[in-house]
């Protein structure tokens, strides 16, 4: 009898990065960190990671983030914001669902101004046996000025057939109709722009640990007002 050959779709089980932070079985890790240098995490069964990365002008040129979910029931919540005034910034995110029954959510937002260039590369990889996976990825960018540029490339590599996965990305500019509405209510134009930018970034602020939320909110407002 001829042996049945199963085509896995050229799936390659990449090795876990050296020095990765391991979140043990059933443990929870919550971090708010600078968006610079490589970050790598491994989540065991029932473990959860809540990671928020921040990049403000002059503090970073980019990073690479890798998360491997290796135990059933693991959950990863990844978020971040980046504000670029000049130069180039890059963010690469790789989430690998190696086993089934895991969940990952990603939300990244960026404001790019001046002559800055920002690039987002995101990949969700679902292994052949990782059924019941739920994985979501979103990246939104706001451009200020005609020379600002943003490239966003979300990607899905799915080798299982019982999953819920999605990705989305946008690149746009400030809402002029919203500014007009605020100005008609007596808010100066510059203040209206500031409020729109703060509102744009605020969903990420919700992922900052409560003890640091006020500090980060103040940093966001200070940075936005300097643009």
N, CA and C of each residue as an Amber inpcrd file, in Angstrom:
protein
   681
   0.8420000  -1.1890000   0.0000000   0.0000000   0.0000000   0.0000000
   0.8830000   1.2460000   0.0000000   0.5780000   2.1190000  -0.8950000
   1.3730000   3.3280000  -1.0130000   1.1450000   4.2540000   0.1730000
   2.2350000   4.7580000   0.7260000   2.1470000   5.6460000   1.8920000
   1.5040000   6.9760000   1.4860000   0.5650000   7.4450000   2.3140000
  -0.0950000   8.7110000   2.0470000   0.8260000   9.8810000   2.3990000
   0.9680000  10.8160000   1.4970000   1.8220000  11.9790000   1.7210000
   0.9540000  13.1970000   2.0160000   1.2220000  13.8220000   3.1430000
   0.4590000  15.0110000   3.5380000   1.2930000  16.2500000   3.2820000
   0.7740000  17.1330000   2.4580000   1.4720000  18.3770000   2.1490000
   1.1740000  19.3990000   3.2290000   2.1830000  19.7660000   4.0120000
   2.0310000  20.7410000   5.0840000   2.1250000  22.1850000   4.5890000
   2.1980000  22.3770000   3.2890000   2.2720000  23.7460000   2.7800000
   3.6110000  24.3990000   3.0230000   4.6660000  23.5590000   3.0710000
   6.0290000  24.0610000   3.2400000   6.2090000  24.7890000   4.5790000
   5.5410000  24.3170000   5.5980000   5.7060000  24.8850000   6.9400000
   7.1000000  24.5670000   7.4660000   7.7480000  25.5740000   8.0250000
   9.0760000  25.3980000   8.6160000   9.0070000  25.8300000  10.0710000
   9.3440000  24.9230000  10.9810000   9.3190000  25.2320000  12.4140000
  10.6160000  25.9360000  12.7890000  10.5950000  27.2640000  12.7480000
  11.7870000  28.0540000  13.0380000  12.1980000  27.8930000  14.4980000
  13.4960000  27.9450000  14.7840000  13.9500000  27.8070000  16.1720000
  13.5640000  29.0150000  17.0190000  13.4100000  28.7810000  18.3200000
  13.1290000  29.8750000  19.2550000  14.3930000  30.7140000  19.4310000
  14.2830000  32.0410000  19.3960000  15.4660000  32.8930000  19.5560000
  16.1910000  32.6330000  20.8760000  17.5080000  32.6920000  20.8420000
  18.3010000  32.5260000  22.0560000  18.0250000  33.6790000  23.0280000
  17.9950000  33.3430000  24.2920000  17.7870000  34.3700000  25.3070000
  16.3440000  34.7940000  25.4730000  15.4100000  34.0690000  24.8780000
  13.9970000  34.4350000  24.9980000  13.5320000  34.3220000  26.4450000
  12.6480000  35.2190000  26.8300000  12.0540000  35.1810000  28.1640000
  10.9410000  34.1460000  28.1640000  11.0260000  33.1880000  29.0790000
  10.0280000  32.1270000  29.1640000   8.9990000  32.4860000  30.2350000
   7.7220000  32.4850000  29.8470000   6.6350000  32.6780000  30.8040000
   6.1380000  31.2750000  31.1620000   6.3860000  30.8340000  32.4210000
   6.0950000  29.4430000  32.7930000   4.6060000  29.1120000  32.7870000
   4.3240000  27.8380000  32.9410000   2.9580000  27.3090000  32.9380000
   2.0780000  28.0820000  33.9220000   0.9760000  28.6250000  33.3940000
  -0.0170000  29.2840000  34.2310000   0.3740000  30.6390000  34.7770000
   1.5460000  31.1610000  34.4220000   2.0020000  32.4500000  34.9430000
   1.5990000  33.5930000  34.0210000   1.6090000  34.8120000  34.5700000
   1.2550000  36.0150000  33.8020000   2.4010000  37.0160000  33.8690000
   2.7430000  37.5920000  32.7330000   3.7890000  38.6070000  32.6640000
   3.2230000  39.8490000  32.0030000   3.3350000  40.9920000  32.6960000
   2.8420000  42.2680000  32.1680000   4.0070000  43.2460000  32.1210000
   4.2630000  43.8080000  30.9290000   5.4130000  44.6890000  30.7410000
   5.0450000  45.9020000  29.9100000   5.6940000  47.0250000  30.2310000
   5.6390000  48.2230000  29.3950000   7.0820000  48.6450000  29.1950000
   7.5580000  48.6060000  27.9500000   8.9880000  48.7540000  27.7000000
   9.2310000  49.6620000  26.5060000  10.4880000  50.0930000  26.3850000
  10.8800000  50.9100000  25.2390000  10.9050000  50.0530000  23.9870000
  10.5130000  50.6570000  22.8740000  10.4780000  49.9430000  21.6040000
  11.8460000  50.0290000  20.9440000  12.8090000  49.2940000  21.5170000
  14.1590000  49.2930000  20.9600000  14.8140000  47.9560000  21.2680000
  15.6820000  47.5030000  20.3600000  16.3420000  46.2360000  20.5540000
  15.4040000  45.0610000  20.3750000  15.9400000  43.8440000  20.3030000
  15.1040000  42.6640000  20.1140000  14.3930000  42.2490000  21.3920000
  13.1800000  41.7490000  21.2430000  12.4030000  41.1910000  22.3410000
  11.9270000  39.8130000  21.8990000  12.0680000  38.8150000  22.7690000
  11.6220000  37.4620000  22.4350000  11.0140000  36.8120000  23.6740000
   9.8660000  36.1550000  23.4620000   9.1490000  35.5240000  24.5700000
   8.6620000  34.1460000  24.1480000   8.6130000  33.2340000  25.1190000
   8.0570000  31.9060000  24.9260000   6.9790000  31.7050000  25.9810000
   5.7590000  31.3480000  25.5420000   4.6380000  31.1670000  26.4560000
   4.2900000  29.6870000  26.5670000   4.3850000  29.1770000  27.7930000
   4.0300000  27.7860000  28.0410000   2.5230000  27.6640000  28.2930000
   2.0600000  26.4800000  28.5960000   0.6250000  26.2060000  28.7200000
  -0.0410000  27.1040000  29.7640000  -1.1200000  27.7530000  29.3570000
  -1.8820000  28.5950000  30.2640000  -1.2060000  29.8920000  30.6480000
  -0.0450000  30.1850000  30.0860000   0.6690000  31.4260000  30.3970000
   0.0730000  32.5870000  29.6060000   0.2750000  33.8020000  30.1130000
  -0.2160000  34.9780000  29.3970000   0.8240000  36.0870000  29.4350000
   0.8850000  36.8170000  28.3400000   1.8100000  37.9440000  28.1940000
   1.0170000  39.1640000  27.7740000   1.1860000  40.2680000  28.5260000
   0.5760000  41.5480000  28.1710000   1.7260000  42.5390000  28.0090000
   2.0830000  42.8100000  26.7690000   3.2670000  43.6120000  26.4680000
   2.8830000  44.8680000  25.7030000   3.3300000  46.0170000  26.2110000
   3.1050000  47.2920000  25.5280000   4.4560000  47.9470000  25.2850000
   4.7590000  48.2480000  24.0160000   6.0360000  48.8380000  23.6380000
   5.8390000  50.2750000  23.1690000   6.7510000  51.1630000  23.5800000
   6.6220000  52.5840000  23.2980000   7.8810000  53.1150000  22.6260000
   7.7130000  53.9340000  21.6030000   8.8450000  54.5810000  20.9390000
   8.4980000  56.0480000  20.6900000   9.2770000  56.9380000  21.3160000
   9.0860000  58.3660000  21.1350000  10.2610000  58.9340000  20.3430000
  10.1160000  60.1190000  19.7560000  11.1900000  60.6860000  18.9240000
  12.5340000  60.6960000  19.6380000  13.5580000  60.2040000  18.9230000
  14.9030000  60.2010000  19.4640000  15.2320000  59.0290000  20.3620000
  14.2440000  58.1780000  20.6710000  14.4970000  57.0920000  21.6200000
  14.7520000  55.7470000  20.9600000  14.4060000  55.6030000  19.6810000
  14.5250000  54.2930000  19.0560000  14.5020000  54.4050000  17.5400000
  15.1980000  53.4630000  16.8910000  15.1290000  53.3510000  15.4320000
  14.3800000  52.0920000  15.0190000  13.9220000  51.3190000  16.0150000
  13.1330000  50.1530000  15.6740000  13.4510000  48.9520000  16.5400000
  12.7090000  47.8850000  16.3050000  12.8950000  46.6740000  17.0930000
  12.3250000  45.4760000  16.3610000  12.6570000  44.2880000  16.8810000
  12.0710000  43.0470000  16.3990000  11.5080000  42.3150000  17.5970000
  10.2500000  41.9170000  17.4910000   9.5490000  41.2290000  18.5650000
   9.1180000  39.8500000  18.0760000   9.4750000  38.8140000  18.8510000
   9.1030000  37.4470000  18.5160000   8.4010000  36.8100000  19.7100000
   7.2490000  36.2090000  19.4580000   6.5050000  35.5180000  20.5150000
   6.1640000  34.1190000  20.0200000   6.5490000  33.1150000  20.8090000
   6.2390000  31.7240000  20.4970000   5.2630000  31.1860000  21.5370000
   4.0990000  30.7400000  21.0810000   3.1150000  30.1180000  21.9640000
   3.2710000  28.6080000  21.8360000   3.8240000  27.9840000  22.8910000
   4.2110000  26.5800000  22.7950000   3.3660000  25.6600000  23.6800000
   2.4680000  26.2460000  24.4970000   1.6140000  25.4410000  25.3590000
   0.1540000  25.8010000  25.1670000  -0.7190000  24.8190000  25.2130000
  -2.1420000  25.0770000  25.0060000  -2.6810000  26.0700000  26.0400000
  -3.5840000  26.9310000  25.5830000  -4.2010000  27.9070000  26.4610000
  -3.3750000  29.1540000  26.6850000  -2.2330000  29.2830000  26.0350000
  -1.4090000  30.4880000  26.1740000  -2.0800000  31.6610000  25.4630000
  -1.8830000  32.8670000  26.0180000  -2.4720000  34.0750000  25.4390000
  -1.4360000  35.1970000  25.4120000  -1.3960000  35.9160000  24.2930000
  -0.4760000  37.0430000  24.1490000  -1.2450000  38.2720000  23.6920000
  -1.0800000  39.3660000  24.4370000  -1.6460000  40.6540000  24.0620000
  -0.4750000  41.6030000  23.8100000  -0.3110000  41.9950000  22.5490000
   0.8240000  42.8210000  22.1480000   0.3180000  44.1550000  21.6260000
   0.8740000  45.2320000  22.1410000   0.4550000  46.5560000  21.6910000
   1.6550000  47.4840000  21.7000000   1.5030000  48.6180000  21.0450000
   2.6060000  49.5700000  21.0350000   2.2600000  50.8050000  20.2390000
   3.0230000  51.8530000  20.4880000   2.8670000  53.0840000  19.7130000
   4.2430000  53.6200000  19.3840000   4.3310000  54.2920000  18.2420000
   5.5860000  54.9100000  17.8280000   5.2780000  56.2700000  17.2160000
   6.0830000  57.2570000  17.5940000   5.9670000  58.6100000  17.0660000
   7.3070000  58.9620000  16.4350000   7.3040000  59.2360000  15.1310000
   8.5510000  59.4620000  14.3840000   8.5730000  60.8710000  13.8080000
   9.6360000  61.6050000  14.0910000   9.7620000  62.9700000  13.5690000
  10.7940000  63.0670000  12.4540000  11.7760000  62.1850000  12.4830000
  12.8160000  62.2070000  11.4550000  13.4760000  60.8350000  11.3850000
  14.2430000  60.6120000  10.3230000  14.9420000  59.3450000  10.1790000
  14.0080000  58.2040000   9.8260000  14.4920000  56.9790000  10.0740000
  13.7420000  55.7780000   9.7330000  13.4700000  54.9470000  10.9800000
  12.2900000  54.3540000  11.0210000  11.8940000  53.5110000  12.1360000
  11.2970000  52.2340000  11.5730000  11.6380000  51.0960000  12.1860000
  11.0910000  49.8250000  11.7070000  10.6550000  48.9680000  12.8900000
   9.5480000  48.2870000  12.7030000   9.0170000  47.3780000  13.7100000
   8.6610000  46.0640000  13.0280000   9.2730000  44.9770000  13.5050000
   9.0080000  43.6500000  12.9620000   8.4470000  42.7840000  14.0760000
   7.2690000  42.2060000  13.8340000   6.6000000  41.3860000  14.8420000
   6.3090000  40.0130000  14.2460000   6.7790000  38.9710000  14.9280000
   6.5140000  37.5980000  14.5080000   5.8570000  36.8580000  15.6660000
   4.6560000  36.3450000  15.4400000   3.9530000  35.5480000  16.4410000
   3.7460000  34.1610000  15.8620000   4.2740000  33.1460000  16.5700000
   4.1860000  31.7780000  16.0880000   3.2990000  30.9570000  17.0180000
   2.1740000  30.5130000  16.4780000   1.2840000  29.6110000  17.2040000
   1.7380000  28.1890000  16.8940000   2.4810000  27.6130000  17.8110000
   3.0580000  26.2870000  17.5690000   2.1170000  25.1510000  17.9800000
   1.1590000  25.4560000  18.8780000   0.1830000  24.4540000  19.3180000
  -1.2070000  25.0680000  19.2530000  -2.2200000  24.2390000  19.3840000
  -3.5890000  24.7240000  19.2710000  -4.1150000  25.3360000  20.5700000
  -5.2820000  25.9590000  20.4510000  -5.9680000  26.4950000  21.6120000
  -5.3500000  27.7290000  22.2150000  -4.6060000  28.5020000  21.4440000
  -3.9580000  29.7230000  21.9440000  -4.5650000  30.9640000  21.2880000
  -4.3590000  32.1090000  21.9390000  -4.9240000  33.3710000  21.4530000
  -3.8340000  34.4410000  21.4250000  -3.8100000  35.2320000  20.3540000
  -2.9170000  36.3930000  20.2980000  -3.6580000  37.5810000  19.6990000
  -3.4350000  38.7380000  20.2900000  -4.0190000  39.9920000  19.8120000
  -2.9050000  41.0140000  19.6730000  -2.9000000  41.7310000  18.5450000
  -1.8940000  42.7640000  18.3200000  -2.5610000  44.0800000  17.9340000
  -2.0950000  45.1730000  18.5300000  -2.5670000  46.5060000  18.1770000
  -1.3850000  47.4640000  18.2340000  -1.0140000  48.0140000  17.0750000
   0.0820000  48.9770000  16.9970000  -0.3960000  50.2240000  16.2690000
   0.0610000  51.3840000  16.7800000  -0.3380000  52.6570000  16.1730000
   0.8800000  53.5760000  16.0710000   0.9710000  54.2760000  14.9400000
   2.1110000  55.1600000  14.7330000   1.7140000  56.5080000  14.1670000
   2.4360000  57.5460000  14.5810000   2.3090000  58.8800000  13.9990000
   3.6500000  59.2160000  13.3590000   3.6160000  59.5630000  12.0840000
   4.8350000  59.8370000  11.3310000   4.7480000  61.2530000  10.7790000
   5.7680000  62.0560000  11.0560000   5.7260000  63.4540000  10.6390000
   7.0590000  63.8720000  10.0360000   7.1030000  65.0830000   9.5150000
   8.3320000  65.5840000   8.8980000   8.7040000  64.7490000   7.6900000
   9.9940000  64.3550000   7.6310000  10.4690000  63.5140000   6.5320000
  10.7360000  62.0920000   7.0110000  10.1360000  61.7240000   8.1250000
  10.3790000  60.4050000   8.7140000   9.7910000  59.2890000   7.8580000
  10.3730000  58.1040000   8.0260000   9.8970000  56.8960000   7.3600000
   9.6570000  55.8280000   8.4280000   8.5020000  55.1970000   8.3950000
   8.1860000  54.1320000   9.3370000   7.7740000  52.8870000   8.5640000
   8.2070000  51.7360000   9.0530000   7.8660000  50.4730000   8.3930000
   7.4380000  49.4570000   9.4440000   6.2920000  48.8120000   9.1950000
   5.7910000  47.7580000  10.0630000   5.7090000  46.4630000   9.2690000
   6.3450000  45.4020000   9.7870000   6.2550000  44.0730000   9.1990000
   5.7170000  43.1350000  10.2630000   4.5600000  42.5530000  10.0100000
   3.9680000  41.6550000  10.9910000   3.6400000  40.3060000  10.3780000
   3.9480000  39.2260000  11.0940000   3.6400000  37.8750000  10.6050000
   3.0170000  37.0590000  11.7270000   1.9250000  36.4380000  11.4240000
   1.3270000  35.4430000  12.3010000   1.4870000  34.0990000  11.6040000
   2.1190000  33.1500000  12.2890000   2.3650000  31.8370000  11.7090000
   1.6440000  30.7930000  12.5540000   0.7470000  30.0660000  11.9310000
  -0.0250000  29.0340000  12.6220000   0.4360000  27.6690000  12.1140000
   0.9640000  26.8630000  13.0250000   1.5080000  25.5530000  12.6710000
   0.4090000  24.5990000  12.2010000   0.7680000  23.5360000  11.4910000
  -0.2340000  22.6140000  10.9310000  -1.1800000  22.0110000  11.9580000
  -0.7000000  21.7430000  13.1770000  -1.5540000  21.1080000  14.1810000
  -2.1220000  22.1010000  15.1950000  -1.9620000  23.3810000  14.9420000
  -2.4130000  24.4010000  15.8990000  -3.8750000  24.7710000  15.6470000
  -4.7610000  23.7860000  15.7940000  -6.1900000  24.0370000  15.5820000
  -6.7520000  24.8790000  16.7350000  -7.9100000  25.4860000  16.4820000
  -8.5880000  26.3440000  17.4620000  -7.7660000  27.5750000  17.8310000
  -6.8720000  27.9770000  16.9390000  -6.0930000  29.1970000  17.1440000
  -6.9590000  30.4260000  16.8850000  -6.7530000  31.4560000  17.7040000
  -7.3640000  32.7620000  17.4690000  -6.2330000  33.7900000  17.4470000
  -6.0610000  34.4790000  16.3240000  -4.9430000  35.4020000  16.1720000
  -5.3770000  36.6230000  15.3610000  -5.0880000  37.7960000  15.9060000
  -5.5330000  39.0410000  15.2790000  -4.3890000  40.0530000  15.2960000
  -4.2720000  40.8080000  14.2090000  -3.1770000  41.7730000  14.0840000
  -3.6810000  43.0520000  13.4100000  -3.3780000  44.2080000  14.0340000
  -3.8020000  45.4900000  13.4820000  -2.6760000  46.5090000  13.6240000
  -2.4520000  47.2680000  12.5440000  -1.4690000  48.3590000  12.5720000
  -2.0740000  49.5710000  11.8690000  -2.1350000  50.7130000  12.5660000
  -2.6870000  51.9390000  12.0020000  -1.6340000  53.0450000  12.0510000
  -1.5710000  53.8400000  10.9810000  -0.5850000  54.9140000  10.9020000
  -1.2430000  56.2260000  10.5050000  -0.7440000  57.2970000  11.1140000
  -1.2400000  58.6420000  10.8430000  -0.0740000  59.4630000  10.3020000
  -0.2530000  60.0480000   9.1190000   0.8000000  60.8400000   8.4870000
   0.5370000  62.3270000   8.6910000   1.5770000  63.0560000   9.1090000
   1.5010000  64.5060000   9.2350000   2.5330000  65.1160000   8.2990000
   2.1050000  65.8480000   7.3110000   3.0390000  66.4400000   6.3660000
   3.1650000  65.6120000   5.0980000   3.5020000  66.2880000   4.0050000
   3.5210000  65.6390000   2.6970000   4.7120000  64.7130000   2.5150000
   5.7680000  64.8730000   3.3140000   6.9670000  64.0590000   3.1270000
   7.0110000  62.8310000   4.0290000   6.1080000  62.7390000   4.9730000
   6.0860000  61.5780000   5.8740000   5.6400000  60.3370000   5.1140000
   6.2260000  59.1940000   5.4560000   5.9100000  57.9440000   4.7740000
   5.7550000  56.8110000   5.7880000   4.8190000  55.9310000   5.5140000
   4.6180000  54.7410000   6.3490000   4.3010000  53.5490000   5.4610000
   4.9630000  52.4510000   5.7080000   4.7000000  51.2040000   5.0050000
   4.2660000  50.1700000   6.0360000   3.2110000  49.4560000   5.7500000
   2.7320000  48.4470000   6.6880000   2.4190000  47.1660000   5.9440000
   2.9790000  46.0540000   6.4440000   2.8630000  44.7790000   5.7370000
   2.4480000  43.6800000   6.7210000   1.1780000  43.5920000   7.0580000
   0.7170000  42.4760000   7.8940000   0.5790000  41.2120000   7.0540000
   0.9270000  40.0690000   7.6410000   0.9000000  38.8140000   6.8920000
   0.3750000  37.6840000   7.7670000  -0.3250000  36.7540000   7.1250000
  -0.7910000  35.5470000   7.7940000  -0.2180000  34.3290000   7.0680000
   0.3380000  33.3870000   7.8320000   0.7610000  32.0920000   7.3010000
   0.0270000  31.0330000   8.1050000  -0.9980000  30.4610000   7.5160000
  -1.8710000  29.5470000   8.2460000  -1.7890000  28.1550000   7.6240000
  -1.3890000  27.1800000   8.4360000  -1.2550000  25.8060000   7.9620000
  -2.2600000  24.8760000   8.6460000  -3.1910000  25.4480000   9.3990000
  -4.2630000  24.6810000  10.0360000  -5.5890000  25.1520000   9.4360000
  -6.6530000  24.3760000   9.6050000  -7.9060000  24.7230000   8.9310000
  -9.0450000  25.0800000   9.8820000  -8.8260000  25.0100000  11.1970000
  -9.8730000  25.3560000  12.1560000  -9.3690000  26.5000000  13.0290000
  -9.3310000  27.7030000  12.4500000  -8.7450000  28.8600000  13.1320000
  -9.6050000  30.1080000  12.8900000  -9.3770000  31.1240000  13.7320000
  -9.9240000  32.4640000  13.5270000  -8.7420000  33.4290000  13.4850000
  -8.4480000  33.9390000  12.3060000  -7.2920000  34.8240000  12.1480000
  -7.6620000  36.0100000  11.2570000  -7.1070000  37.1700000  11.5800000
  -7.3460000  38.3460000  10.7360000  -6.1890000  39.3230000  10.8950000
  -6.0420000  40.1520000   9.8860000  -5.0730000  41.2510000   9.9810000
  -5.6300000  42.4620000   9.2520000  -5.1540000  43.6290000   9.6610000
  -5.6080000  44.8660000   9.0260000  -4.5800000  45.9630000   9.2140000
  -4.5800000  46.9030000   8.2850000  -3.6320000  48.0070000   8.3570000
  -4.2060000  49.2250000   7.6380000  -3.8790000  50.4070000   8.1510000
  -4.3130000  51.6410000   7.5120000  -3.1860000  52.6740000   7.5660000
  -3.1860000  53.5470000   6.5740000  -2.3060000  54.7140000   6.5470000
  -3.1690000  55.8890000   6.1170000  -3.2680000  56.9050000   6.9500000
  -4.1490000  58.0250000   6.6320000  -3.6690000  59.3250000   7.2460000
  -4.5420000  60.3240000   7.1640000  -4.2140000  61.6490000   7.6830000
  -5.3000000  62.1110000   8.6480000  -5.0620000  63.2250000   9.2990000
  -6.0280000  63.7470000  10.2530000  -7.3660000  64.0190000   9.5730000
  -8.4230000  63.8110000  10.3200000  -9.7780000  63.9870000   9.8080000
 -10.1370000  65.4750000   9.7870000 -10.2050000  66.0540000   8.5970000
 -10.4840000  67.4870000   8.4830000 -11.9050000  67.8190000   8.9390000
 -12.8540000  66.9280000   8.6820000 -14.2260000  67.2030000   9.1060000
 -14.3230000  67.2260000  10.6360000 -13.5570000  66.3550000  11.2910000
 -13.5290000  66.3620000  12.7490000 -12.9220000  67.6410000  13.2930000
 -11.8690000  68.1210000  12.6260000 -11.2490000  69.3890000  13.0400000
 -12.2330000  70.5420000  12.8660000 -12.9270000  70.5370000  11.7410000
 -13.8890000  71.6050000  11.4840000 -14.9740000  71.6260000  12.5570000
 -15.4400000  70.4210000  12.9360000 -16.4860000  70.3380000  13.9570000
 -15.9870000  70.9240000  15.2790000 -14.7720000  70.5610000  15.6760000
 -14.2400000  71.0740000  16.9400000 -14.0240000  72.5780000  16.8860000
 -13.5550000  73.0790000  15.7250000 -13.3610000  74.5220000  15.5980000
 -14.6920000  75.2630000  15.6590000 -15.7510000  74.6450000  15.1270000
 -17.0690000  75.2760000  15.1860000 -17.5970000  75.3460000  16.6170000
 -16.9970000  74.5530000  17.5120000 -17.3750000  74.5690000  18.9240000
 -16.4000000  75.4010000  19.7500000 -15.5450000  76.1680000  19.0680000
 -14.6660000  77.0990000  19.7660000 -13.2930000  76.5730000  20.1070000
 -12.9460000  75.3870000  19.6160000 -11.6180000  74.8320000  19.8860000
 -10.6610000  75.2990000  18.7930000  -9.5270000  75.9270000  19.1570000
  -8.5730000  76.3990000  18.1430000  -8.0660000  75.2510000  17.2680000
  -7.6540000  75.5730000  16.0530000  -7.2440000  74.5500000  15.0900000
  -6.1130000  73.6780000  15.6160000  -5.0820000  74.3060000  16.1890000
  -3.9490000  73.5190000  16.6810000  -4.3940000  72.5680000  17.7890000
  -5.2500000  73.0350000  18.6900000  -5.7210000  72.1940000  19.7780000
  -6.5740000  71.0380000  19.2450000  -7.3290000  71.3290000  18.1950000
  -8.1450000  70.2800000  17.5830000  -7.2580000  69.1750000  17.0110000
  -6.1480000  69.5580000  16.3960000  -5.2120000  68.5750000  15.8560000
  -4.5930000  67.7400000  16.9810000  -4.2130000  68.4090000  18.0620000
  -3.6250000  67.7090000  19.2070000  -4.6090000  66.6880000  19.7780000
  -5.8620000  67.1080000  19.9390000  -6.8730000  66.2070000  20.4930000
  -7.0980000  64.9970000  19.5900000  -7.0700000  65.2240000  18.2790000
  -7.2420000  64.1030000  17.3540000  -6.0880000  63.1050000  17.4750000
  -4.8800000  63.6040000  17.6040000  -3.7240000  62.7100000  17.7020000
  -3.7420000  61.9230000  19.0070000  -4.0870000  62.5830000  20.0990000
  -4.1810000  61.8960000  21.3850000  -5.2560000  60.8190000  21.3210000
  -6.3920000  61.1480000  20.7080000  -7.4800000  60.1860000  20.5660000
  -7.0390000  58.9930000  19.7200000  -6.2470000  59.2510000  18.6950000
  -5.7590000  58.1920000  17.8170000  -4.9010000  57.1900000  18.5900000
  -4.0660000  57.6730000  19.5040000  -3.1480000  56.8100000  20.2450000
  -3.7640000  56.1940000  21.4990000  -4.8780000  56.7440000  21.9520000
  -5.4270000  56.3460000  23.2540000  -5.7620000  54.8560000  23.3850000
  -6.1860000  54.1410000  22.3180000  -6.4490000  52.7060000  22.5030000
  -5.2360000  51.9230000  22.9940000  -4.0390000  52.3570000  22.6070000
  -2.8270000  51.6860000  23.0870000  -2.6010000  51.9970000  24.5610000
  -2.9290000  53.2140000  24.9690000  -2.7520000  53.6150000  26.3640000
  -3.5090000  52.6870000  27.3080000  -4.6130000  52.1410000  26.8630000
  -5.3970000  51.2330000  27.6930000  -4.6370000  49.9630000  28.0480000
  -3.5800000  49.6410000  27.2810000  -2.7920000  48.4400000  27.5400000
  -1.5900000  48.7070000  28.4420000  -1.3490000  49.9650000  28.7770000
  -0.2530000  50.3020000  29.6870000  -0.6710000  49.9370000  31.1160000
   0.2080000  49.2930000  31.8960000  -0.1360000  48.9740000  33.2810000
  -0.6390000  50.2030000  34.0300000  -1.6370000  50.0080000  34.8650000
  -2.3130000  51.1280000  35.5230000  -1.3600000  52.0280000  36.2840000
  -0.3300000  51.4560000  36.9000000   0.5960000  52.2590000  37.6950000
   1.4640000  53.1900000  36.8510000   1.5220000  52.9490000  35.5450000
   2.3260000  53.7920000  34.6580000   1.4830000  54.5910000  33.6730000
   0.1690000  54.3830000  33.6990000  -0.6960000  54.9710000  32.6800000
  -0.6650000  56.5010000  32.6960000  -0.7000000  57.1010000  33.8690000
  -0.6890000  58.5660000  33.9610000   0.6180000  59.1380000  33.4360000
   1.7220000  58.4830000  33.7690000   3.0450000  58.9230000  33.2920000
   3.1290000  58.8620000  31.7760000   2.6940000  57.7390000  31.1900000
   2.7620000  57.5650000  29.7390000   1.7970000  58.5200000  29.0330000
   0.6100000  58.7410000  29.5980000  -0.3500000  59.6710000  29.0060000
   0.2390000  61.0750000  28.9280000   0.9490000  61.4840000  29.9820000
   1.5810000  62.8070000  29.9900000   2.6760000  62.8800000  28.9270000
   3.4320000  61.7840000  28.7650000   4.4910000  61.7540000  27.7500000
   3.9030000  61.8330000  26.3530000   2.7970000  61.1460000  26.1380000
   2.1370000  61.1910000  24.8360000   1.6850000  62.6110000  24.5120000
   1.0250000  63.2770000  25.4680000   0.5460000  64.6400000  25.2190000
   1.7110000  65.5900000  24.9690000   2.7730000  65.4590000  25.7600000
   3.9530000  66.3130000  25.5640000   4.5450000  66.1170000  24.1700000
   4.6390000  64.8630000  23.7570000   5.2200000  64.5660000  22.4510000
   4.3480000  65.0870000  21.3170000   3.0620000  64.8650000  21.4050000
   2.1320000  65.2990000  20.3700000   2.1440000  66.8190000  20.2280000
   2.2010000  67.5180000  21.3370000   2.2110000  68.9870000  21.2820000
   3.4950000  69.5430000  20.6840000   4.5480000  68.7360000  20.6580000
   5.8220000  69.2040000  20.0910000   5.9240000  68.9480000  18.6000000
   4.9750000  68.2360000  18.0160000   5.0490000  67.8890000  16.5980000
   4.7620000  69.1070000  15.7230000
